[in-house]
């Protein structure tokens, strides 16, 4: 009984907070949603997505970036990927799956308060490399991991 009461109280507080924020005009789409690079996410080829997102296709391989993903993904609909880096002054971390219909899977703007590590679950249409591109001190660095998909996740 106490657990249900706590859940109800938490939900009530969340709804109340949202109502106050909405009435104060703090939840307008421009403020509530981050801007997103529409052209990069709609690009159908890896080089085009990279250029639209980061403005440059040139990047350097780096041992300071680690891509952790399964060697074999039983279901391409949910592939867990972790990217971590020890590079200094990380500005962005982006994840690409070049064989997908839309290669850019995610892009994260980082701040100095974040440790340079992200984790997410992504769809993969078929066996491919998962490519991580990290922007650090204005330069692009990359690392990749090959993932074999046994059951397609993007309509397969």
Rosetta blueprint (number, residue, H / E / L):
1 X L
2 X H
3 X H
4 X H
5 X H
6 X H
7 X H
8 X H
9 X H
10 X H
11 X H
12 X H
13 X H
14 X H
15 X H
16 X H
17 X H
18 X H
19 X H
20 X H
21 X H
22 X H
23 X H
24 X L
25 X L
26 X L
27 X L
28 X L
29 X H
30 X H
31 X H
32 X H
33 X L
34 X L
35 X L
36 X L
37 X L
38 X H
39 X H
40 X H
41 X H
42 X H
43 X L
44 X L
45 X L
46 X H
47 X H
48 X H
49 X H
50 X H
51 X H
52 X H
53 X H
54 X H
55 X L
56 X L
57 X L
58 X L
59 X L
60 X E
61 X E
62 X L
63 X L
64 X L
65 X E
66 X E
67 X E
68 X E
69 X E
70 X L
71 X L
72 X E
73 X E
74 X L
75 X L
76 X L
77 X L
78 X L
79 X E
80 X E
81 X E
82 X E
83 X E
84 X E
85 X E
86 X L
87 X L
88 X L
89 X L
90 X E
91 X E
92 X E
93 X E
94 X E
95 X E
96 X E
97 X L
98 X L
99 X L
100 X L
101 X L
102 X L
103 X L
104 X E
105 X E
106 X E
107 X E
108 X E
109 X E
110 X L
111 X L
112 X L
113 X L
114 X L
115 X L
116 X L
117 X E
118 X E
119 X E
120 X E
121 X E
122 X E
123 X L
124 X L
125 X L
126 X L
127 X L
128 X E
129 X E
130 X E
131 X E
132 X E
133 X E
134 X E
135 X E
136 X E
137 X L
138 X L
139 X E
140 X E
141 X E
142 X E
143 X E
144 X E
145 X E
146 X E
147 X E
148 X E
149 X E
150 X L
151 X L
152 X L
153 X L
154 X L
155 X L
156 X L
